[in-house]
Amino acid sequence: MQQSFPSVNQSNQAAYRLLKGLSDSAAIEAASNLRSLHVEQNQIHIYRGQFLAPEPCTINVQWSLSSQGGKALVESHRMKLRAYLIRHFDLKRWSTKYEECLDYLLANLLSAARTNTQLLYSRNNTGNPHHILMRVIAYLETEQLVVNVIGKANEFQANCSWLIPTNTLTVQLDAAKAYVKLSKNSSLIIMRCEDGRDANFDQIDNTAAQTARRLGRRVQNYNDLWLRHSITYLDKPLVPFCRRIFNRSLKLGGRFYGSSVQTMPKVERQRILIDGEATVEPDFKSLHYCLLYAWESIELNPLLDDPYRINGFSRDTVKLASLVLMNSEDIKSFKACITRSGNPVVKAAMAQYRADYEAFLRQRCEGLPAREPRKPIFAKGYITGIPDGTKGDELYESITRRHAAIEKYFGTKDIGLRLQYHDSRIMSEVLRRLVKAGIPVVPIHDSLRCRVSDREAVVELMKSGYKSITGFTPAIE
């Protein structure tokens, strides 16, 4: 066995729970003495445990390295990659897909380095794009730019393969002053079909293609604005770029996705800086209730008439239930979900499952034998925080008495996606106005993260954008 274990950036050592704190030579010896590991060249084969950090990420093929130095770095490796492919794979014809793959892999590895995460990928796929990915990864291994951990199925679980950048690569990326952006050919408007695939607008009809291009220009303008600004969390650059994703129709869904900010807990988002300045997050209060009332030409002011205040139930309970109701197409199932979530026996079983699952994650991260606990059948639709003994019939009847004017929308087909479409229209209009004003923000569905100094301007444009779509004035906090 040829032993080679590259020096790993200090920020990535959390990925190596077992080898943490060891020198390179000691790590090699430790890995050699473990039957669960097999080290060959720049690969580690795992036979037991996943050694995964809590929140690894997957490859985003829409990303690209930006900055003049970033482009130069891709170009320098392109020449080496081509020579490598000719030498090792007898490549007869060069394809630009190899360069595109190299570009998005380096961009994802840059993000992984800055966020202390591993980059997950699958070695089991087949087809032309997949074999290109495998060859580019092999090149990065040979150049000692990545550590490639290859998962092996075993009696405990199927292990995912993953990559992290070595010091050599992170030094190159830092020297290039590279940052992550959406590639020039990335789709800014996505429509997911029934089968989960992305639709080709040109194959649908000309009207859909024209609409997608018009919507895409707004998203492009938003993304272009971020090329002149920076967003960081604990001195680490974040990815602010977004796309709009629709579901089955350009009038269902359409929210903005893709920013790394959206997946952060709200308490952590408070530490985000834009251009080095502290940020705040004004949001539309009770947005979906306000939209439903607007559909009935009624203006709801949540600051004066809180839609979550219902006699007999706490505000938190009503809010939790309303979030589910706004996405439910079956009232009978909604009622059953509420009753089940308030059943003390079910609550105890769910608490035990979550404790078991957390223990499983800890064992997995430590490389110990770990069997994932079976998810209870009643976990689907379970709502955390519903008080003991709450009955779905009683709560639903209380909600409908309080909101009789909009009861007819509850449980209707695609109600959740329809509401998302309308809130995304509002967000698109607000972002258009903010881009025109040159104010950088990050959308988070019904809120916007912005600089403290921009708060008043952002709130005013949120109000005017909302009014242009609904005809009413929103409540913002």
Stockholm file with secondary structure:
# STOCKHOLM 1.0

chainA/1-477         MQQSFPSVNQSNQAAYRLLKGLSDSAAIEAASNLRSLHVEQNQIHIYRGQFLAPEPCTINVQWSLSSQGGKALVESHRMKLRAYLIRHFDLKRWSTKYEECLDYLLANLLSAARTNTQLLYSRNNTGNPHHILMRVIAYLETEQLVVNVIGKANEFQANCSWLIPTNTLTVQLDAAKAYVKLSKNSSLIIMRCEDGRDANFDQIDNTAAQTARRLGRRVQNYNDLWLRHSITYLDKPLVPFCRRIFNRSLKLGGRFYGSSVQTMPKVERQRILIDGEATVEPDFKSLHYCLLYAWESIELNPLLDDPYRINGFSRDTVKLASLVLMNSEDIKSFKACITRSGNPVVKAAMAQYRADYEAFLRQRCEGLPAREPRKPIFAKGYITGIPDGTKGDELYESITRRHAAIEKYFGTKDIGLRLQYHDSRIMSEVLRRLVKAGIPVVPIHDSLRCRVSDREAVVELMKSGYKSITGFTPAIE
#=GR chainA/1-477 SS CCCCCCCBCGGGGGGCTTTTTCCHHHHHHHHHTCTTEEEETTEEEESSCCCCCSSCEECCTTEEEESHHHHHHHHHHHHHHHHHHHHHHCCCSCCHHHHHHHHHHHHHHHHHHHHTCCEEECSCCCSHHHHHHHHHHHHHHHTTCEEEEEECCCSSCCCCEEEEEBHHHHHHHHHTTCEEEECTTCCSEEEECTTSCBCCGGGTCHHHHHHHHHHHHHHHHHHHHGGGCCEEETTEECCCCCEEEEESSTTSEEEEECCTTTTSCHHHHTTEEETTEEEECCBBTTHHHHHHHHHTTCCCCTTTSCTTCBTTBCHHHHHHHHHHHTTCSCHHHHHHHHHHHTCHHHHHHHHHHHHHHHHHHHHHHTTCCCCCCCCCGGGTTCCTTCCTTCCHHHHHHHHHHHTGGGGGGTTCTTHHHHHHHHHHHHHHHHHHHHHHHTCCEEECSSBEEEEGGGHHHHHHHHHHHHHHHHSSCCCBC
#=GC SS_cons         CCCCCCCBCGGGGGGCTTTTTCCHHHHHHHHHTCTTEEEETTEEEESSCCCCCSSCEECCTTEEEESHHHHHHHHHHHHHHHHHHHHHHCCCSCCHHHHHHHHHHHHHHHHHHHHTCCEEECSCCCSHHHHHHHHHHHHHHHTTCEEEEEECCCSSCCCCEEEEEBHHHHHHHHHTTCEEEECTTCCSEEEECTTSCBCCGGGTCHHHHHHHHHHHHHHHHHHHHGGGCCEEETTEECCCCCEEEEESSTTSEEEEECCTTTTSCHHHHTTEEETTEEEECCBBTTHHHHHHHHHTTCCCCTTTSCTTCBTTBCHHHHHHHHHHHTTCSCHHHHHHHHHHHTCHHHHHHHHHHHHHHHHHHHHHHTTCCCCCCCCCGGGTTCCTTCCTTCCHHHHHHHHHHHTGGGGGGTTCTTHHHHHHHHHHHHHHHHHHHHHHHTCCEEECSSBEEEEGGGHHHHHHHHHHHHHHHHSSCCCBC
//
